[in-house]
Amino acid sequence: MPFDEPPAPPARGRARHRRRPRRRRARIVLIVVLAFIVLVAGGLVADYFYLNSLVHRVAVSHETQRYNNTEDILLVGSTSRCALTVQNKAYGLCSQGVTGVNSDVVMIVHLNFTTKQVSLLSVPRDVFVPNARTTGANKIDAALYQGPSQLVSALSNDFGIPVNHFIELNFDTFANVVNVLGGINMYFPMEVFDAYSGLNITHTGCQHLDGYQALQVVRARHLQIRFPGYGPNHATWPQEGLSDLARIRRDHEFLRVVAETLKAHGLGNPLTDQRLAQAVAPNLEVDSNFSLGDMLSLASGFAHVSVSNVPQVTLPVVLLQTGSYLYQGYYYGDVEFPLGPTDTNVVTHFLELAPGTNTMDGRPLPHPAQVSVAVEGGTGVASAGPVVAAGLRRLGFVAHAAGEVPPVGARAETVVYHASSSPASIGQAEAVAAHLSGPVVMALGPSRGADVTVVTGSDVAVSASVPAPPATHATTTTHATTTTHATTTSTTTAGAHPTTTTTVAEPAQLRQDGAFSAPTLLNQPLQPWDPRSCGPNGTEGP
């Protein structure tokens, strides 16, 4: 999705804005605020009609209707080199074939217009989902290649995440904002190196970063760390193993540092605001329904939100630990799987809904007796479908075993298919998915003569009770969840509260211990080597 060159400003644009009352100046800085989760302040900016014209707009389908006086905005960091105004060899050149379009960053900003509260949910880019593309399964970051509508569709169909508006930014946005601010300061407690992003920190302490250097921090997901006892040759330094999950926690800290720097510069200064908006607007693409009036309303309504108080959480996943993922004959590299029913609970709570609520429209989920379910075995284990169907029947669902389908690979997610993208159909799938544990994901897919079709995957279990949703402000403390197989086993589910679930699958056949990591945390704490804010006199910040 290439961007056009920004038009030249009107010859007398600046002279006109000086005579306008301050109250009429636009709050285009909200774009910065949203693009960096930022919602720091609704700083006033002159000539907003001109600045608004610099923002590129695109038609986006599959966006949902607002409910409960809340709004959910999808923020995407694009890897598109062809969208850059000025090509940069450090990013890879479009002219040399670096033309891939993926979403390095996928974040949802949830805005509550009643309480004036804001929260942020990050979706890991390597999470493997059935509807990533119209052609089938892939990592969620691959959806953007087919346009923003496909990414919005994947989030709704596979996670039940409603999207009301879309904002996409590229590499230039990050770098330009930092440069307009005169750079940012970050504290590096250890020397780190990333051959892919170019990050190379050769001494510890508080360091001043320009836009390009800040972008290296934002993009780093192959970080090597110089632990005590290692020499200066970074080729020998150990590499962290969480890739995009590690980058998410660093990006959250980066956003906080940028937001605090923005606040320290005093948004509302016409000159600073003008430069900031001009640096950001040409590098943004928003949905065509996101009007200037919407932006002004958001800016005025959330002008006093402090980023320090904005909860930033990450959708928990399990990592496949068996090497590059082989799915239907193709290798996808390192992947992560969604986690049921934890992710259902996380999304429900993030949207400020009570358990048992349809995340797409805010209405109650259907009673199990109102949902018919066909269960197909998808692992090559003949008993999987009948056993899961029996467990769902005991919970009140109208469920039956519907035979076997060819396994997609040695490891697989359990997929809960709904017949359409309507809120009612997704709600039927949510009602079933809320009782399935293990690697579980929803999907838009073909009907098998039932409202919902379940294709069993690895390590599937039917839960007799649904755990309470984790707190959005949760700490990194994990709680034990007791799962009953043939025997009772203790597992750790990040952010979930203790509950007892009844497994209806034979552990020797469906459990594959060691294939999946422990669930990742809802809140990703900074690690000892991660960059962070600076404190007074070059010390480590809070």
C-alpha positions, 0 to 999 in steps of 0.5 A, spaced: 500 500 500 504 505 497 503 512 500 503 518 495 508 524 496 504 529 501 502 535 497 505 542 498 502 546 504 498 552 501 502 559 500 499 562 506 497 557 511 501 559 516 499 566 516 492 564 517 493 559 522 496 565 527 490 569 527 485 563 528 483 562 535 486 557 539 480 553 540 479 552 533 486 549 532 485 541 530 488 536 535 491 532 529 496 530 534 491 525 536 494 521 530 500 521 534 497 519 540 493 513 537 499 511 533 503 510 539 498 508 544 499 515 546 493 518 548 497 523 552 494 529 551 490 532 545 495 538 543 492 543 539 495 544 532 493 549 527 491 548 520 488 542 521 484 541 514 491 541 511 494 536 516 488 532 515 489 532 508 495 529 508 493 522 512 491 517 507 485 513 507 483 506 505 476 503 505 476 497 510 470 492 510 468 488 516 469 493 521 463 493 527 458 497 530 460 500 537 456 498 543 456 500 550 459 507 549 466 504 547 470 504 541 476 499 539 481 502 534 486 497 530 493 500 530 498 496 525 505 497 524 507 496 517 513 493 514 512 496 507 518 499 504 515 501 498 510 505 502 516 510 505 517 517 502 524 516 502 527 509 501 532 507 506 537 501 505 537 500 512 530 497 512 531 494 505 529 497 498 523 496 495 527 497 488 531 491 490 525 486 491 523 488 499 516 488 497 513 484 503 507 487 507 506 484 514 504 487 520 510 487 525 505 490 530 498 489 532 495 493 537 488 494 539 486 500 543 480 500 547 476 507 549 471 507 554 467 514 553 463 513 559 469 512 564 474 516 559 479 510 560 484 507 555 487 500 555 491 496 550 492 489 547 497 487 543 497 480 539 503 477 537 505 477 530 507 470 530 500 467 532 498 462 527 490 463 525 486 459 520 483 466 517 490 470 516 489 470 509 483 468 504 487 462 502 487 459 509 491 459 515 498 463 516 501 467 522 497 473 523 502 478 521 501 475 514 494 478 513 496 485 512 499 483 505 491 482 503 489 489 505 487 492 512 480 488 511 483 482 511 487 483 518 480 486 521 476 480 518 482 475 522 481 479 528 474 478 528 473 471 526 479 468 529 479 472 536 472 475 537 475 482 537 471 487 534 474 493 530 471 500 529 477 504 526 484 502 523 490 506 523 496 503 519 503 507 520 510 505 517 517 505 519 518 513 517 512 514 523 517 512 528 523 515 526 520 522 524 516 523 531 523 521 535 526 526 531 521 532 531 522 531 539 530 532 538 531 524 540 529 520 546 533 518 552 533 510 554 537 506 559 541 500 557 542 496 563 546 491 558 550 491 552 545 488 546 546 487 539 541 485 533 543 483 526 537 484 523 535 491 526 542 494 526 541 495 534 548 495 537 549 498 544 556 498 546 556 501 553 551 501 558 547 507 561 542 512 559 543 514 552 540 519 547 537 516 541 535 519 534 529 517 530 533 511 526 536 509 533 530 508 536 527 505 530 532 499 531 530 498 538 522 498 536 524 493 531 529 488 535 526 481 535 533 477 534 536 480 540 543 478 543 545 480 550 552 480 553 551 477 559 557 477 565 563 473 563 562 474 555 567 478 551 566 484 546 565 479 540 557 479 539 557 473 535 558 469 541 553 472 545 546 468 547 540 470 543 533 471 547 528 466 545 521 469 545 522 473 538 516 477 537 513 477 544 520 480 547 519 485 542 512 487 544 514 488 551 520 493 549 515 496 544 510 497 550 516 501 554 518 505 548 511 507 547 511 509 554 518 513 553 516 517 547 509 519 551 513 522 557 517 525 552 511 528 548 508 530 555 515 533 557 515 538 551 509 541 552 504 539 547 500 545 545 506 549 543 503 551 535 510 550 532 512 543 536 505 541 534 505 543 527 512 539 526 509 533 529 503 533 525 507 534 519 512 528 521 506 523 522 500 525 518 503 523 511 505 516 514 499 514 516 493 510 513 486 510 516 480 507 514 475 512 510 470 512 516 475 515 521 472 522 520 476 528 522 470 529 527 471 523 530 479 525 531 477 531 534 472 528 539 477 523 541 482 528 542 477 532 546 475 526 550 481 523 552 486 529 552 488 528 559 489 520 559 496 519 562 500 513 558 503 511 565 496 509 567 494 505 561 494 498 562 498 494 556 497 487 556 499 481 551 494 476 548 497 469 552 499 464 547 503 457 547 509 457 543 510 450 539 517 448 541 518 443 535 522 447 530 519 450 524 511 449 524 510 444 518 502 445 516 499 442 510 506 441 507 509 448 508 514 450 513 512 457 517 518 458 521 516 459 529 509 459 531 505 461 537 498 458 538 492 461 541 490 459 548 483 456 550 479 458 554 484 464 557 484 468 550 477 468 550 477 471 557 482 476 556 478 479 550 472 479 554 475 482 560 479 487 555 473 489 552 470 490 559 464 485 558 462 480 563 463 473 562 458 469 558 458 476 553 458 476 546 464 480 544 462 482 538 455 486 540 455 486 547 449 481 548 449 475 552 452 468 549 446 463 547 445 457 552 448 451 550 442 448 549 441 453 543 447 451 540 448 445 535 455 442 534 459 437 530 465 435 532 470 432 527 477 428 529 483 432 526 489 429 530 488 422 527 486 419 533 479 415 532 476 417 539 478 424 539 471 427 536 467 422 540 470 424 546 470 431 545 462 431 543 460 427 549 464 432 554 460 438 550 453 434 551 454 433 558 455 441 558 448 442 555 450 443 547 447 439 542 453 435 540 455 429 535 461 426 533 462 427 525 467 423 523 475 424 522 478 429 517 486 429 515 491 431 520 494 438 518 500 436 521 504 433 527 501 438 532 495 442 531 490 447 534 483 445 536 479 450 531 472 452 533 468 454 526 462 458 525 458 459 519 458 466 518 462 473 520 455 475 523 455 477 531 450 471 532 454 466 529 461 468 532 457 468 539 455 461 538 463 459 537 465 463 543 460 459 547 463 453 545 470 455 545 469 458 552 469 450 554 475 448 550 482 448 553 489 447 550 491 450 543 484 453 541 482 458 536 475 460 532 475 461 525 470 462 519 469 456 516 464 451 512 458 448 516 457 441 517 450 441 518 451 444 525 451 451 528 458 450 530 464 445 527 469 443 532 476 440 529 480 437 534 487 438 535 493 437 540 492 437 547 484 438 547 480 438 553 473 440 555 472 444 561 466 443 566 467 450 568 470 457 565 475 460 569 474 468 571 477 473 566 484 475 568 484 482 571 486 487 566 491 490 571 494 483 573 501 482 575 506 477 573 503 472 578 501 466 575 495 461 578 495 454 578 489 451 574 488 444 575 486 439 569 483 432 570 486 427 565 486 420 567 490 423 573 490 430 576 495 434 573 497 441 575 499 446 569 500 454 569 495 458 566 498 466 565 493 470 568 487 465 569 484 464 576 484 457 579 479 452 577 477 445 576 476 442 569 474 435 566 478 433 561 475 428 556 480 425 552 485 420 553 492 423 555 496 418 552 493 419 545 492 427 545 497 430 550 503 431 547 508 434 553 514 438 551 511 440 544 508 446 547 511 452 552 508 454 558 503 459 557 506 466 556 504 472 561 498 477 560 503 482 562 510 482 560 515 484 565 522 487 562 527 483 563 534 485 566 537 486 559 531 490 556 532 498 555 527 502 559 526 509 561 532 514 564 532 517 571 535 523 573 542 524 572 543 519 567 540 513 572 535 508 570 528 510 570 522 507 573 
